[in-house]
């Protein structure tokens, strides 16, 4: 709205918007959080107008000061929004014009809400991505700490949710850490692409004022200016990609949460949540429920749905700005907010997790965990793997049918099987230690992985942010 209470676009119209039409189009309750970035973009645009000779230095300074003051008032909650304000952009411009009169009306020369909103949203998401990266780094660091402590803690590794082969807890925890590290890398790559200013593109075809979009991008701390003005105002790839990355982070959050919930189940008792990250039942006094993990798992579905919402919104839109795009912000904001809520809680739950190594070791008594070790021992003696696989499977079936165990086999029976002294293979520590391939579950590998991840955390912490 203008200072007079009319829409910024009212000159063409003889009647004001119908109340229901205004209510439908009003987005201030959603986009008000863009205010700091709208102010920053406004100041950068003022300096572009000054460089183009459209504003004297004193007028530019006055506009910049008024914009900054409006931003402070919005941040402090003291700026009174007008019920007629359509969005944060019109609210900021109205507030500046009320302070400066006709000088405030010069602010919007050479710019449109089309190029302004996309720039504001880029700035907001870039700032959010940095916070999420920091949250991910904190979670990775906690996983690394536990992995170092449990680099020799044996446990059953699972495939198809069934016992498969022995691994170490440190190895399992670092599998989660590597996934989250890829998420950080994706956010870094996304930020490099998203660090683009649309200011100067105008509504669709730039302006006749000779503005310098590159200088404006530099003032905003962004890496580059737009390459094509139509693409600049149409592009929401950066929102969709951010949402996709957020959904992948949510997937990894959900998988870690699922492991934590399972490990703390009484049937396994491999770990316990700290009381601060568990909850009770309103009816059953004995319960200690893994609500932190379950809520984290549930929030992942919400984030994935937001990606689907954005994709449905964007597909089929022709080039140019369309008011449909007003709906791009809420799903993006919600995805970021949800991750910023979930990641610290999950990090705290992992940090305080009480792990029970002896329960994990006891679970490694399951003899099926060592079937692959037996087959590989036969291969080392010269037997083709498929024959070794069949022979080992047949032995396990025979033992199962007669209600016996591998540990019951005599020395003669082991020799007849083809692995003299095979009983020594039924040991989790030996099994894990024998897997010396880099990236495997052995203690040395876990330590090397932890060192590599720590180095990656440190290296990424030193990178220069696209915001400056």
N, C-alpha and C positions, 0 to 999 in steps of 0.2 A: 504494500500500500504506500501511497505518497503521504506526505505530511498532512494533506487535506482529507485523508481517509478514503481516497479513491484508489482503485487498482493501478499498478504501474502501467498497465496497458489500456487504461480507460478511454483514451482519446478517440478511439474508433467507435465507441459504443454510446448509445443514448440512454441506456438503462443500466443500473448496477446488477451484479449477479443475483439470481434468486437465492434465498437463504440456503435452500437444500443443495443447490449447485455449488455455492461457496463452501458449505460443509463438506461436500464430497471432495473438492479440490484442495482443501486446507491440509497441509502436512506439517505444520509447525510443531505439533506434539511429537512427531517422529524426528524431524531434521534439526530441531533446536540444538542438538549436540554437535552439529557442524559449526556452531557459532565461532569458536576460536579460529577455525580454518577459514571461515568466510571473512573474518576480519583480516587475517593474514593475506588472503587472496585480494581483498579490497585494497590494502596498503600497497601490495605489489602492483596492482593495476593503477593506482594513483601515481606511482612513480613512473609507470609506463606512459601515462598521459603527460606527465611533466617532461619526460625525455622527448616526447613527440611534439612538444611546444604547445600543448593544449591547456596546460595549467602553469601559472606562475609558481615559483618556488614557495612563496608564502601561502598561496592557496593550497598547494599540495601538502604542505606541512600541516595546515589547519585540517584538511580532510583526514590525513593520517592520524592526527591526534584525536579527532572526533571518533574515528573508527576504533582506535585503541581504547578510548574511554567507554564506548558502547560495549566492547568486548569484555572489559572489566566488570561492567554492571551486569551483563548477562551471566558471567562466571559467579558473581556474588549473589545473583538472584534478585537484584534490585531494579532491573529494567522491567518496566511494565509493558508486557506485550499487549497489542491492540487486538481485540476480537476480530477485526477485519484483516489482520495480517495473514497473508496466504501461507508464507513459509518463512524460514529464518533469513533468507536473502532479502525479501521485501521488508522484514522487520528491522534488519540492520540498516538498510538504506533509509527507511522511514525515520529511524532514530537519529541518524546522521543529519538528515534534512531538517528535522525539527530543531537541531542545534545550530545549523549553519545556514538555513534558509536556501536561497537559490544556489549557493555554492554547493550544497549537498546534492542538488539536482544534476550537477555536472559529473557526479561520480560514475554513472553508468554508461558514459559515452564509450563506444567501441567494445562493449561487452554485453553479453546476454546471460540470462539465468541458465541457459543451456551450457555454455562453456564454464560458467561459475560453479554450477552444482557438481559437474563431473570432476572439476579440480578440487573442490572441497572434499568430495567423497574419497578421492585418491589420497589426499592428505590424511584424512581420518583413518582410513584403512592401513596406510603405511605406519602411522603411530600405533595402531592396535596390533599390527603384525610384530612390531618390535617388542611390545609387552608380552605377546604370546610366545615369541622366541625366548624371552627371558624365563617365562614359566616352564617352557620345555627344557631349557638348560638346567633349571633347578631340579626337575624330575629326573633327567638323565644323570645328574651328579649324585642323587640319592641312590639310583639303581647301581651306579658304579661303586659307590661306597659299600653297599651290601654285597655286590659281586666280589669285591676284593676280600671282604671278610669271609665269604663262603666259596672261595675258589676251589676248595677241596671237599665241599659238602656234597655228598652223592645223593641222588634222587632218581626216581624213575622218569625217563623222558617218554612222552606220549605221542602217539599218532592215532587218529580216529578216536581220540579220547580213551585209548586203551594203552596199557603199559607196553613200551616198545624196546628201549635200550637204556642203560644207565647213562646219566649225564651228571653234571654238577649244577647246583643251584646258581652259582655264579654265571655259568654259561647260559642258563635259562633267562636270568635277569638281564643279561647283556643282549639277548635276542630282542627283548623289549626296547632296550636302550638304543640299539642300532636303528630300529624302526622310528623312534622319536627323533634320532639324529637326521634321518632322511626327511622327516617333517620340517626340521629346522632348515635344511638345505633347500627344500621346496619353497619355504617362505622367503629365503634369501633370493632365490631365483625369481620368484614372483615380484618381490619388491623392486628388483632391478628393472623389470619390465613395466611395473606400475608407476615408476617414478617419472611421470610425464605430465607436463602442464598443458591444459586445454585452453588457457586464457589467451585471448587474441583470436580464437576461432569464431567468436561471436555466436550468432544464432545458427549459422551454417556456412557462411561465405566470407568470414573475417570482416574487416571494415576498411574505410578509405583513409584512416587516420595515420597509417604508417607506424603502427605499434610494433614493438620488438618482442615477440613471444619468447625468444631465447633468453633475453635479459630478465623477463618476468619469471621464467622457470628457475633461473639462477637465484633470483631473490627469494623464491620459495624453497630453496634447497633441493629442488628436483633435478634429475639428471639431464632432462631434455625437454624440448617443446614438441608439440604435435607436428606430424608430418603432413596431415591432410585435414582440413577443417571439417569436412563432412564426417570423416571417421572420428574426429576428436569429440564431437557432440553425440555421436551414435554409439561409440565404443563403451560396452560394459563387460568386455572380456575380463578386465581386471577384477570386477566384482564377482563374476562367475568363477573365475580361477581361484580367487581367494576363498570363495565358498567351497569349491572342490577340495582345496588343500585342507580347509577346516574339517570337511567331512572325513578326509583320510586320517587326520589327527584324531578325530572322534573314533574312527575304527580302531586305531591303535590303543586309545584310552579304553575302549570297550574290551579289547582282548586282554589287556593287563588286569582290568577290573574282574573279568571272568576268572582269570587264574587266581587272583587274590581270594575271591569268593569261594572257589573250590578248595584252595589250600587250607582255608580256615574252617571248612566244613568239619563237623565232629567226626565224620567217618574217616577222614584222613588225619586231621589234627596236626598238619605240618606247620601251621603258623596260627597266630592269634592277632586280631586287631587290638590296638590300644583302645581303652575305654573311650578316649576322646573321639575316636573315629568309628565307634560301633553304637548301636542304639538298642533299646529294649522294646519289649512288647507291652502294649497297654493292658493285656490280659494275662500273658504267660510270664511269671516272674523270672524264670530261668533263662530267658532268651538274651543272646548277645548277637544281634543281627548285623550283617555286613552292608548296612545301608549306604555307606559312602561308596563302596564298590558298585552296588546295584544302581544307585542314582547316576553315577558316572557312566555306567553301561547304558542306562536309559537315555541320558542326555545325548549320546552319540546318535541315536535315532532321530532326535530333534534336529541336530545339525545336518544330517544327511537329507532330511526332508526339506530343509531350507535351500539346499543346493537344487533339489528337484523343483522347488518353487521358482527359483531364479531362472532355471533352464526353460521352464514352461512359459515364463513371462517374456523371455527374449526371443524364443524361436518364432520365426515368421514375421518379425517386425521389419519393415523396409528401412532403408537408411534414412538418417536424419533423426531429430529429436521427436519423441512422441510422449504424450503425458503418461502412457503406460509406465514409462521409466521412473515415475515417481515412486513406484512400488519396489524399486531395487534396493532401497536403503534398509528397510525393516528386516528382511532376511539376513542381510550382511551384518547389520548391527547385532542381531540376535545370535548369529553364529560366533561372532567375536566375543560377545558378552558371556555366552555359555562356556566357551573354552576358558575364559578368564575366571570363571566361577569353578569349573571342574578341576583344572590342572593343579592349582594350589592345594585343594582338598585331597586329591589323589596323592600328591607329593607328600603331604603330611601323613597320610595313611601308610604309605610305603616306608617313610622315614622311621615311624614308630612301630612298625610291624615286628612282633616277637616271633622269631623263626625257631623251629624245633628240629635241629639236625638229626637227632636220634630217631625221631619218627620217620623222617625221610629215608634214613639208612635202613630202618627196619622194613620199609616198603620195598627196598631193593632185594629182599629175600625172595621175591617172586622169580622163579627160575626161568620163566619165559623171556625175561630180559636178556638172557645170555645165549639165546638160540642163534643169533647172528654171529656171536663170537665163536660158537662151535662150528658153524658152517664155514667161517673164514679160516678156522684152524685146519679143516679138511682141505680147503683150497691151497693153503700153504704146503700141505703134504703132496700136492700134485693133482688133486681131484678137480674136475670141472665144477664151476660154481653151481650149475643147475642140478648136478648129481648130489653135491654137498647139501643143497637146499632140500632136495627130496629126502635124503637120508636123515637129515636132522628133523625134518617134519615128521617122518615116519617114527623116529625114536620117541618124539614127544607124544605122538598119538598112542603108541604102544604103552608108554608109561602111564598115560592118562587112563587107558582102558584097564590096566591092572592095578590102578590106585597107588602107583609108586611115584618117586621123584627122581630127578637127575642126581640129587645128592645121595640117593640110595644105591647108585651103581657101584659095582665092585671094580677093582683095578682091571680084572679080566674083561669085564663088560665094556669098560672104556677102551681098552685095547682093541676089542672086537669091533667097536664103533669106528675106530680109526684115529682116535685122539688119546693116546696113552697119557694118564694123569690129567684127564679132562676136568676132573672135579676142581682143579685149581683155577679153571676159567670162570667158575661161578662166584666171582668176587667183584663187587662194584668198583672198588678202588683200582684193582688191576685193569678192569675193562676200560675205565675212563683214562687211566694213565697210558694205556697202550694206543690211544687214539691221538697220535702226535701231529696230525695234519693241522696246519694253521687254520684257525677258525673253528676248531673242534672243541670238545668239552674238557680237555685236560687242564690241569691247574696252570701249566705254563701258558697255554693258549688263552685261558681266561685272563691271566695277568697281562698278556700282550694286548688283548682286546681292550681291557680297561685302560691301559696306557694310551692306546690309539684314540679311544673315545675322549679321554681327558685332553689329549693334544688337540683334537678337533674342537672341543669346547673352547679351549683357550684361543685357538686361531680365529674362530668365528667371532669371539668376543672383541677381537681387535679390529675387525673389519669396519670400514667407514660406512655409516648409515646413509641411505639415499636421502635422508632428511638433513644431512649436514654432518 
